């Protein structure tokens, strides 16, 4: 009987030992799984964090590039608008009518001396780039260069006259007669008018820069 009890006890003890061993092994496996899952979770988190950082950096870089492009485009637009404004202002200024003005006294005196001395070449420096030269009762001459205008004046004042005794201190009555006559457009209030002893008349008109722009010549 005793022998049988020992055999029964051995049989009961063996499964218990095996169970404990299995439990320990399962416990180790569970711990390993926990460690593995934890590592996987950490790796995934690290990967996601890296991806988020890369995405955020990429978005920021793209945004900065767009801002730089927008700023550059705005600067170009502003520069273009400023240029258009300047061009429009220049165009408006060029089309605005200006008021004709007489030159300074020193220039007036020089013009007079050019006629009375016969040194007409000096007149070119007081002329506009284009001078309208008119010889009354003829079809001469029209728009001329300063050089051509000087030649026209030289031909006129030398006709039947060697002394060039032009008088530029004409009376108010004489000037009024010209200003109200058939050629009144060539005798504006600021015109410089001279008359020679042979009754030749020359009238200089000026533009808004005080330059000679019209020369009218008349055999009165």
ABEGO torsion letter per residue (X at the ends): XAAAAAAAAAAAAAAAAAAAAAAAAAAAAAAAAAAAAAAAAAAAAAAAAAAAAAAAAAAAAAAAAAAAAAAAAAAAAAAAAAAAAAAAAAAAAAABBBBBBBBBAAAAAAAAAAAAAGBAAAAAAABBABBBBBBBGBAOAEBBBAAAAAAAAAAAAABGBAAGBBBABBBAAAAAAAAABAAAAABBAABBBBBBAAGBBBBBBBBAAGBBABBBBBBX
